[in-house]
Structure formats: C-alpha cells, structure tokens
Amino acid sequence: MKIRPMHSLIRVIAACTLVLTASSFRNERNPFPDTLALLEPPDGQVYHGACTMTYASTADPLAGYLGALNDPAIQPAVRGLFFSVPGERGPDNGFRGLKTFFHTADSVGFIPEISLFFMDTRGSTDSIIAVTDTYDWILDSIISLTKAYGGKSFLRIGGEFNGAGPGWNGGGYHPYYYVTMFRKIVDKYDAAGLRDSIAFNWCYEPDAANDFDSVDQRGPRWYPGDDYVDWFGLDVFNSEHFDQALPDSDRRGITKKGKSERFLAMARAKKKPVFMSETSAKGINISSDPQDGINDWNTWFAKFWEFIAVHPEIKGFSYINANWPIGAYPGWGDARIENSPYVTAKYQEEMRKPRYINLITGSGSGITNPEHLSGLCLLPGYPNPFRSATTLKWQSDRAGHTRIDLYNSLGLKVKTLVSEYKNPGNYELSFNQENLPAGTYFFRLSVGAEQKTGRLVITR
C-alpha cells in the first residue's frame, strides 16, 4: 500500500478458556510443534486482526470496527501499528505511540504487530540503515520498548518491500540493500535475546513488480533468506488481487491475481505461513443502502473470505477499517464495515466461524464454574468502547478484599468502583460512565495481592 509523506488480561488457564485464544501465545516460547513458525497456528486456523491506520478522529481509532463487531467473542486477536524510521517529524511521537500500544496490548491481551517503514522527507532510508549506523539508535530504542513489553509480537520489516515510485514506502526501497537491512534488523533483535519472541514478516503487494524471488550475481534482490523470514506477508486491496474467478495470466502476461498466487506458491514451497497485514475493501464505498450492502459483500468480502479458505497457508489477516482520504488515496473510498447493517451482520457471521482466532473464542463469556478456577481472570469490558454503560466480568479462585479502581489516561484515579470482601466465584459489575469526559480510562482489579488491569474507552 502507498504510504503518505500491566499484564495480559486473558491467559491460557482453565479458568479463562478451553479453546485457542490470542493470549495463548503470551508467555509460551512456542505453543505449537517445532515444524511451525513462531506464532503460527495449526492448519485451518486464521488470526483475525485489525490495523490502527484508520484515519478516525476518535480517541480509539478502532472504535468503529470494534463497535461494529459488537461481541466480545469476536474481537481481533492481532492489532497492527505503523512506525517510520526516522519519519518525517522524527521518532519521538513514534516512541510514545509504541509505548502506549504495547501497554494496551498488555492490558487487552491482543498480539501486537509492528510495521516498520523506512523513510524521511527525502525518500527511503533502507540503504542508509543497511550500510551505516545513522539510525541504529532508533532501532535500538524500538527493541528496548519491545523487550520491556515482554510478550510475543509480529514485526513487518519495511511494509511492502518492492513497491516503486514516489509515495510508496517513501519512494521505493533499494534491491539488495533492503535485504542487508532486513538481516541487520533481525540480527539486532537476536543480539537482544528476542529471536524467540518476534515473528519477522516479509511482505509483498501484487501491484508491485513480479521480481520478489529474483536472484542474480549480486544475490537476492528482495528475499532475506529462510533463516531471517518467519512469515510471508501479502497485502491485498482490490478484488483483482485475489478473486479466484480471475486468470493468473492474460495476453499482457501475469495478472495481479497471478502475482498473488505465485507469491503464495513461494510461501508454500518454503513452508512459511502467510499473514495479510493490510487488507481493505478498496473502491467499494460501503453505505447504508441495503442493496448496496449486498453488492459490496458479494463484490469484495465474499471473494476475500474464499481466497483465505482455499489457501491454507494464509493464517492471518488485518483489516483496515478506513474512510480513505480522497486527497491521498483517490478512488479508495469508504471501507468501514459499520456503514452497512448488511455488511456488519455478514462480517460478524464470518468471524464466528471456527477457523478464526479471536481475542476470545468459544460461546458465552468464557467464565467457568468456581471449582475449575485457577487464579484471577478478568474479561474485557463489554461493550467497549461505550457511550453510557458497560459491564465488567471477573472470576477468582480465592476469597479476599476485592477492589476496582478507575484511572484516567494520565494515571490519576477517578473513582473506586468496588471495595469489599468477596468469596471465590464469578462476578460482574455494570458501570455507568456518569458524565465522565470521552477518552481512554484504565481500571485495576485487585483481589488480595493479585492484580489485573484493563482499558475502557468512552465515546460521545
């Protein structure tokens, strides 16, 4: 795509879930057999993800998407964040955003995916990073924040690696230098002791050239090598990128759909899983008109889910729920699923299928009987974000003084919601926001010495 110039709440314990969840991967080195890549789920399982690049003006950029899902059992397991090195205005805002993003991941329980783009006001910086230490301090700072987070995450190095021309990855990366840069960054994470915590993603977009696997006397133009790449990435936007009814080639040569298929074939040959970090219904302009919603679903979404279903190597996607700015992205349109009741309902239905890994999967709230509890388990508030009221649910296997305190985004305590002795069991609390200002709030649940934290977003 063109680019313009506290602890996890849900753990894999019997108290919280009996099925696969995103937080299954929080504290285990690799929960799956050695034949699978880091964070790779078994065949037939696909991460449901969402990307924070939405252009929304709300306190939580994903508020529209999460609200449209309207079910705690189908919230995205992966969330994506973009970071530019050094960026057009320097990295300070990026550091603050990344720190907040990791904190939110720790509080909510999703798996973070960081997309590193390499650009400044003059163009791409991959060649500079490859052969100098000019921006090493930025990379080292990102690694330090990642290490402080302590959980597993995805890292997409370079976004889409071989797009060409102004505006695409800062003007287009440089073959061979990009490979050197990719390896350098992976080696840096390895030296910091993070090689077993970070799944490195090498990502292609089929509008780009058909040279992703090219090798000549200088070496590979783009592919860093099997030892450096954990996941392949494929970003798709137009239905011509993935519509299974389209040909792989025509009289002009290989088609965009054909390039997608050839890239996926390379992933299969190398036994690498595929994560689609950026997907969005380009050019659809989703609206509230009922017939338009049906057409939009059939034109883009139904074909997208079919693409995933027939390619078992695809094991994750992140949707960008954006109203694309016309000045920067002419013709991209409004891809927000909440615009159409029909698209929303069909999207919810799709995410409830067993193949998708959500933040919480399974039926009901996930709360079990007290005799099966192990420790303290806190579920996300639902609904969240919310306008007037939300419900908090938790369970504990011990008796003790139970307290829930609410804090604003500055860390100042707003009020105490609960402060009383409680026996082991399942509990829920309805919280009315009582005219609190819109914004992000954090709450801390403590039972004796054990604590859990969560996040709430109040909208208007």
C-alpha positions as CSV (number, residue, x, y, z in Angstrom):
1,M,0.0,0.0,0.0
2,K,1.2,3.5,-0.7
3,I,2.2,5.4,2.5
4,R,1.9,9.2,2.6
5,P,4.8,11.9,3.3
6,M,0.0,-4.2,33.4
7,H,-0.3,-7.9,32.2
8,S,-2.4,-9.7,29.7
9,L,-6.0,-10.0,30.7
10,I,-6.6,-13.4,29.2
11,R,-4.2,-16.3,29.9
12,V,-4.3,-19.9,28.8
13,I,-5.7,-21.4,32.0
14,A,-8.7,-23.4,32.6
15,A,-10.4,-20.5,34.3
16,C,-10.5,-18.4,31.2
17,T,-10.8,-20.6,28.1
18,L,-10.9,-24.1,26.8
19,V,-10.1,-23.2,23.2
20,L,-7.4,-21.4,21.3
21,T,-7.1,-17.6,22.0
22,A,-4.8,-14.9,21.1
23,S,-3.3,-14.8,24.6
24,S,-2.3,-18.5,24.2
25,F,0.9,-17.1,22.8
26,R,1.7,-14.5,25.5
27,N,4.0,-16.5,27.8
28,E,4.9,-19.7,26.0
29,R,8.1,-20.0,23.8
30,N,6.2,-21.7,21.1
31,P,2.8,-23.4,21.8
32,F,2.9,-25.4,18.6
33,P,5.3,-28.1,17.3
34,D,8.7,-27.3,16.1
35,T,7.6,-27.7,12.5
36,L,5.6,-24.5,12.8
37,A,6.9,-21.0,12.7
38,L,6.8,-18.7,15.8
39,L,3.2,-17.7,16.5
40,E,2.0,-20.0,13.7
41,P,-1.3,-21.7,14.5
42,P,-2.2,-25.1,13.2
43,D,-3.6,-25.5,9.7
44,G,-7.2,-24.4,9.4
45,Q,-6.8,-21.6,11.9
46,V,-6.6,-17.9,10.9
47,Y,-5.8,-14.9,13.1
48,H,-8.5,-12.2,13.0
49,G,-6.7,-8.8,13.1
50,A,-7.3,-5.1,12.7
51,C,-4.9,-2.3,11.8
52,T,-4.9,1.1,13.6
53,M,-4.3,3.0,10.4
54,T,-8.0,4.1,10.1
55,Y,-7.8,8.0,9.8
56,A,-10.5,8.0,12.5
57,S,-10.7,11.1,14.8
58,T,-11.9,9.2,17.8
59,A,-9.9,8.5,20.9
60,D,-9.6,4.9,19.9
61,P,-9.1,4.6,16.1
62,L,-10.6,1.1,16.2
63,A,-13.8,2.2,17.9
64,G,-15.9,1.9,14.8
65,Y,-14.6,-1.5,13.9
66,L,-14.8,-3.0,17.5
67,G,-18.2,-1.5,17.9
68,A,-19.5,-3.0,14.7
69,L,-18.3,-6.4,15.8
70,N,-20.4,-5.9,19.0
71,D,-19.5,-9.2,20.5
72,P,-16.6,-9.9,23.0
73,A,-16.2,-13.3,21.4
74,I,-15.1,-12.0,18.0
75,Q,-12.7,-9.1,18.9
76,P,-9.5,-9.1,16.9
77,A,-6.6,-11.2,18.2
78,V,-4.0,-9.1,16.4
79,R,-3.7,-5.3,16.1
80,G,-1.2,-3.5,13.8
81,L,0.7,-0.3,14.3
82,F,2.9,1.7,11.9
83,F,6.3,3.2,12.8
84,S,8.5,5.2,10.4
85,V,12.3,5.3,10.7
86,P,13.2,8.1,11.1
87,G,9.9,9.5,9.9
88,E,9.1,13.0,8.6
89,R,9.0,14.6,12.0
90,G,11.4,12.4,13.9
91,P,10.8,9.4,16.1
92,D,9.6,11.0,19.4
93,N,5.9,10.7,18.7
94,G,6.5,7.2,17.4
95,F,8.2,6.1,20.6
96,R,5.3,7.5,22.7
97,G,2.8,5.8,20.4
98,L,4.7,2.5,20.5
99,K,4.9,2.5,24.3
100,T,1.2,3.2,24.6
101,F,0.5,0.4,22.0
102,F,2.4,-2.2,24.0
103,H,0.7,-1.1,27.2
104,T,-2.7,-1.5,25.5
105,A,-1.6,-5.0,24.2
106,D,-0.6,-6.0,27.7
107,S,-3.9,-4.7,29.1
108,V,-6.3,-6.0,26.5
109,G,-4.5,-9.2,25.5
110,F,-4.1,-8.9,21.7
111,I,-0.9,-9.8,19.8
112,P,0.9,-6.7,18.6
113,E,2.1,-6.4,15.0
114,I,4.6,-3.5,14.4
115,S,5.1,-2.4,10.8
116,L,8.4,-0.6,10.4
117,F,8.6,1.7,7.4
118,F,11.9,3.3,6.4
119,M,11.6,6.9,5.1
120,D,12.2,10.5,5.8
121,T,11.2,13.7,3.9
122,R,13.7,12.8,1.1
123,G,12.6,9.2,0.5
124,S,13.5,5.7,1.6
125,T,16.2,5.1,4.3
126,D,16.7,1.4,3.8
127,S,20.1,1.9,2.1
128,I,21.2,4.2,4.9
129,I,20.3,1.7,7.6
130,A,21.9,-1.1,5.6
131,V,25.4,0.4,5.5
132,T,25.6,3.0,8.3
133,D,24.7,3.3,12.0
134,T,22.9,6.6,11.4
135,Y,19.5,5.4,12.6
136,D,20.7,2.5,14.8
137,W,19.7,4.4,17.9
138,I,16.1,4.4,16.7
139,L,16.1,0.7,16.1
140,D,17.8,0.1,19.5
141,S,15.1,2.2,21.2
142,I,12.3,0.2,19.4
143,I,14.0,-3.0,20.5
144,S,14.2,-1.7,24.1
145,L,10.5,-0.9,24.2
146,T,9.8,-4.4,22.7
147,K,11.9,-6.0,25.4
148,A,10.1,-4.1,28.1
149,Y,6.8,-5.3,26.8
150,G,7.9,-8.8,27.2
151,G,5.4,-10.6,25.0
152,K,5.4,-12.1,21.6
153,S,4.7,-10.0,18.6
154,F,4.9,-9.7,14.8
155,L,7.4,-7.4,13.1
156,R,6.9,-6.5,9.5
157,I,10.1,-5.0,8.2
158,G,9.6,-2.4,5.5
159,G,5.9,-2.7,5.0
160,E,5.6,-3.8,1.3
161,F,9.2,-4.3,0.3
162,N,9.3,-3.7,-3.5
163,G,6.8,-1.0,-4.4
164,A,8.2,1.6,-6.7
165,G,7.7,5.3,-7.3
166,P,7.0,8.4,-5.2
167,G,4.8,7.9,-2.2
168,W,5.2,4.1,-2.0
169,N,7.4,3.3,1.1
170,G,9.0,6.8,0.8
171,G,9.9,6.5,-2.8
172,G,10.7,2.8,-3.2
173,Y,13.2,0.6,-1.4
174,H,16.5,-0.4,-2.9
175,P,17.1,-4.0,-4.1
176,Y,20.0,-5.8,-2.3
177,Y,20.2,-3.0,0.3
178,Y,16.8,-3.9,1.5
179,V,18.0,-7.5,2.1
180,T,21.0,-6.3,4.0
181,M,18.8,-4.0,6.1
182,F,16.3,-6.8,6.9
183,R,19.0,-9.1,8.1
184,K,20.7,-6.4,10.1
185,I,17.4,-5.7,12.0
186,V,16.8,-9.4,12.7
187,D,20.3,-9.8,13.9
188,K,19.8,-6.8,16.3
189,Y,16.7,-8.5,17.8
190,D,18.7,-11.7,18.1
191,A,21.5,-10.0,19.9
192,A,19.0,-8.5,22.3
193,G,17.7,-12.0,23.1
194,L,14.4,-11.6,21.3
195,R,14.7,-14.0,18.4
196,D,12.3,-16.4,20.0
197,S,9.8,-13.7,20.8
198,I,9.5,-11.9,17.4
199,A,7.9,-13.3,14.3
200,F,9.5,-11.5,11.3
201,N,7.3,-10.8,8.3
202,W,8.4,-10.2,4.7
203,C,5.6,-8.6,2.9
204,Y,4.6,-8.2,-0.8
205,E,1.8,-6.3,-2.6
206,P,0.7,-7.5,-6.1
207,D,0.6,-4.1,-7.7
208,A,4.4,-4.2,-7.4
209,A,6.9,-5.9,-9.8
210,N,7.0,-9.6,-10.3
211,D,10.6,-9.9,-9.1
212,F,10.2,-10.8,-5.4
213,D,12.2,-14.0,-5.8
214,S,14.8,-12.7,-8.2
215,V,18.4,-13.7,-7.6
216,D,21.5,-12.7,-9.7
217,Q,25.2,-12.4,-9.3
218,R,24.8,-9.8,-6.5
219,G,22.5,-12.1,-4.6
220,P,18.8,-11.9,-3.8
221,R,17.1,-8.7,-4.8
222,W,14.5,-8.8,-2.1
223,Y,14.3,-12.1,-0.2
224,P,16.4,-12.0,3.0
225,G,16.5,-15.8,3.3
226,D,14.7,-18.6,5.1
227,D,16.7,-18.1,8.4
228,Y,15.6,-14.5,8.6
229,V,11.9,-14.7,7.5
230,D,9.4,-16.4,9.8
231,W,6.2,-15.3,7.9
232,F,5.4,-14.2,4.4
233,G,3.1,-11.2,4.1
234,L,0.7,-10.4,1.4
235,D,-1.3,-7.2,1.3
236,V,-4.5,-7.1,-0.9
237,F,-6.9,-4.3,-1.6
238,N,-8.5,-4.7,-5.0
239,S,-10.6,-7.8,-5.7
240,E,-8.3,-8.3,-8.7
241,H,-5.6,-9.2,-6.2
242,F,-7.5,-12.3,-5.0
243,D,-10.7,-13.1,-6.9
244,Q,-10.5,-16.8,-7.6
245,A,-12.5,-16.4,-10.8
246,L,-9.8,-14.3,-12.4
247,P,-7.0,-15.8,-14.5
248,D,-3.4,-15.9,-13.4
249,S,-2.2,-14.6,-16.8
250,D,-3.7,-12.9,-19.9
251,R,-2.3,-11.6,-23.2
252,R,-0.3,-9.0,-21.3
253,G,1.4,-11.5,-19.1
254,I,1.0,-12.3,-15.4
255,T,-2.0,-10.6,-13.7
256,K,-2.1,-9.1,-10.3
257,K,-4.1,-12.1,-9.1
258,G,-1.4,-14.3,-10.7
259,K,1.3,-12.5,-8.8
260,S,-0.5,-13.1,-5.5
261,E,-0.8,-16.8,-6.4
262,R,2.9,-17.0,-7.3
263,F,3.9,-15.4,-4.1
264,L,1.8,-17.8,-2.1
265,A,3.3,-20.7,-4.0
266,M,6.7,-19.5,-2.9
267,A,5.5,-19.4,0.7
268,R,4.2,-23.0,0.4
269,A,7.5,-24.2,-1.1
270,K,9.4,-22.7,1.8
271,K,6.8,-23.9,4.4
272,K,6.2,-20.3,5.6
273,P,2.8,-19.2,6.9
274,V,1.3,-16.0,5.4
275,F,-0.1,-13.0,7.3
276,M,-2.0,-10.3,5.4
277,S,-1.1,-7.3,7.4
278,E,-3.0,-4.8,5.3
279,T,-6.4,-5.6,3.7
280,S,-9.2,-3.1,2.9
281,A,-12.2,-3.0,0.6
282,K,-10.7,-0.6,-1.9
283,G,-13.1,1.3,-4.2
284,I,-16.2,-0.2,-2.6
285,N,-17.7,2.8,-0.8
286,I,-19.8,0.9,1.8
287,S,-23.0,2.7,2.5
288,S,-26.3,2.2,4.5
289,D,-28.3,1.3,1.3
290,P,-29.5,-2.3,1.7
291,Q,-28.9,-3.3,-1.9
292,D,-25.5,-1.6,-2.0
293,G,-24.5,-3.6,1.1
294,I,-25.4,-6.9,-0.6
295,N,-23.4,-5.8,-3.7
296,D,-20.4,-4.7,-1.6
297,W,-20.4,-8.0,0.2
298,N,-20.5,-10.1,-3.0
299,T,-18.1,-7.9,-4.9
300,W,-15.3,-7.8,-2.3
301,F,-15.8,-9.6,1.1
302,A,-17.2,-12.9,-0.1
303,K,-14.3,-13.2,-2.6
304,F,-11.8,-12.3,0.1
305,W,-13.1,-15.0,2.5
306,E,-13.0,-17.5,-0.3
307,F,-9.4,-16.5,-1.0
308,I,-8.5,-17.3,2.6
309,A,-10.5,-20.5,2.7
310,V,-8.8,-22.0,-0.4
311,H,-5.2,-21.1,0.7
312,P,-4.4,-22.9,4.0
313,E,-1.0,-21.2,4.1
314,I,-2.9,-17.9,4.9
315,K,-3.0,-17.9,8.7
316,G,-3.9,-14.3,9.5
317,F,-5.3,-11.0,8.2
318,S,-5.7,-7.5,9.5
319,Y,-8.5,-5.3,8.1
320,I,-8.1,-1.5,7.8
321,N,-11.5,-0.1,8.6
322,A,-10.8,3.3,6.9
323,N,-12.6,6.1,5.1
324,W,-9.6,6.7,2.9
325,P,-8.8,10.4,2.4
326,I,-9.6,11.4,-1.1
327,G,-6.5,13.7,-1.4
328,A,-4.0,11.0,-0.5
329,Y,-5.9,7.9,-1.8
330,P,-8.2,8.9,-4.7
331,G,-10.6,6.2,-5.6
332,W,-10.1,4.1,-2.5
333,G,-13.4,5.1,-0.9
334,D,-15.0,4.3,2.4
335,A,-14.2,0.7,3.6
336,R,-15.8,1.0,7.1
337,I,-17.9,-2.1,7.8
338,E,-20.2,-0.3,10.2
339,N,-21.7,1.8,7.4
340,S,-23.8,-1.1,6.3
341,P,-26.0,-3.2,8.6
342,Y,-25.9,-6.0,6.0
343,V,-22.1,-6.0,5.7
344,T,-21.8,-5.7,9.5
345,A,-24.1,-8.7,10.1
346,K,-22.3,-10.8,7.5
347,Y,-18.9,-9.9,8.8
348,Q,-19.9,-10.9,12.4
349,E,-21.2,-14.2,11.0
350,E,-17.9,-14.8,9.2
351,M,-15.8,-14.0,12.3
352,R,-17.8,-16.6,14.3
353,K,-16.7,-19.4,12.1
354,P,-14.3,-21.9,13.9
355,R,-11.4,-21.1,11.6
356,Y,-10.8,-17.6,13.1
357,I,-8.6,-16.9,16.1
358,N,-10.3,-14.1,18.0
359,L,-9.3,-12.4,21.2
360,I,-11.7,-14.7,23.0
361,T,-13.3,-17.7,21.2
362,G,-16.0,-20.1,22.2
363,S,-19.5,-19.5,23.3
364,G,-20.7,-17.4,26.2
365,S,-18.4,-15.2,28.4
366,G,-15.7,-17.8,28.9
367,I,-16.3,-17.8,32.6
368,T,-16.4,-21.3,34.1
369,N,-17.6,-22.8,37.4
370,P,-15.7,-21.7,40.6
371,E,-14.3,-25.2,41.3
372,H,-12.4,-25.0,38.0
373,L,-10.8,-21.6,38.6
374,S,-7.1,-21.1,38.7
375,G,-6.1,-17.7,39.9
376,L,-7.7,-14.4,38.9
377,C,-9.2,-13.9,35.5
378,L,-10.6,-10.6,34.1
379,L,-12.5,-10.3,30.9
380,P,-12.6,-7.1,28.7
381,G,-15.5,-4.7,29.4
382,Y,-18.4,-5.2,27.1
383,P,-19.4,-3.2,25.2
384,N,-16.1,-1.4,24.8
385,P,-15.9,1.4,23.5
386,F,-19.2,2.5,25.0
387,R,-21.3,5.6,25.4
388,S,-23.3,5.2,28.6
389,A,-22.7,1.9,30.3
390,T,-20.5,-1.2,30.2
391,T,-20.2,-4.5,32.1
392,L,-17.0,-5.8,33.7
393,K,-16.7,-9.5,34.5
394,W,-14.1,-11.4,36.5
395,Q,-13.6,-14.6,38.4
396,S,-11.4,-15.6,41.3
397,D,-10.5,-18.8,43.0
398,R,-9.8,-17.2,46.3
399,A,-11.6,-15.1,48.9
400,G,-10.3,-11.7,49.8
401,H,-10.8,-8.0,49.7
402,T,-11.8,-7.1,46.2
403,R,-11.2,-3.6,44.8
404,I,-11.6,-2.0,41.3
405,D,-10.2,1.5,40.8
406,L,-10.7,3.6,37.7
407,Y,-7.9,5.9,36.3
408,N,-7.8,8.4,33.5
409,S,-5.2,8.4,30.8
410,L,-2.9,10.5,32.9
411,G,-2.9,7.8,35.6
412,L,-5.0,9.8,38.1
413,K,-7.6,7.8,40.0
414,V,-11.1,8.9,39.0
415,K,-13.1,6.7,41.4
416,T,-13.3,3.4,43.2
417,L,-16.0,1.1,41.7
418,V,-15.7,-1.8,44.1
419,S,-14.2,-2.2,47.6
420,E,-15.5,-5.1,49.6
421,Y,-14.7,-8.6,50.7
422,K,-15.8,-11.3,48.3
423,N,-15.8,-15.1,48.3
424,P,-14.4,-17.2,45.3
425,G,-16.7,-17.1,42.3
426,N,-17.9,-15.3,39.2
427,Y,-18.8,-11.6,39.3
428,E,-20.0,-8.9,37.1
429,L,-20.4,-5.1,37.5
430,S,-22.4,-2.7,35.5
431,F,-20.6,0.6,35.2
432,N,-22.4,3.8,34.2
433,Q,-19.9,6.4,33.0
434,E,-21.8,9.1,34.9
435,N,-20.9,12.0,32.6
436,L,-17.2,11.3,32.5
437,P,-15.4,13.0,29.6
438,A,-14.9,10.9,26.5
439,G,-11.5,9.3,26.3
440,T,-9.4,6.3,27.4
441,Y,-9.6,5.0,31.0
442,F,-7.8,2.2,32.8
443,F,-9.1,0.1,35.6
444,R,-7.3,-2.1,38.1
445,L,-8.9,-5.2,39.7
446,S,-7.2,-6.5,42.8
447,V,-8.0,-9.5,45.0
448,G,-5.6,-9.6,47.9
449,A,-2.1,-9.2,46.4
450,E,-3.0,-10.3,42.9
451,Q,-3.9,-7.6,40.3
452,K,-5.3,-7.4,36.7
453,T,-5.7,-4.3,34.6
454,G,-8.0,-3.4,31.7
455,R,-8.9,-0.5,29.5
456,L,-12.2,1.3,28.7
457,V,-13.0,3.8,26.1
458,I,-15.9,6.3,26.5
459,T,-17.2,7.8,23.3
460,R,-19.7,10.5,22.5
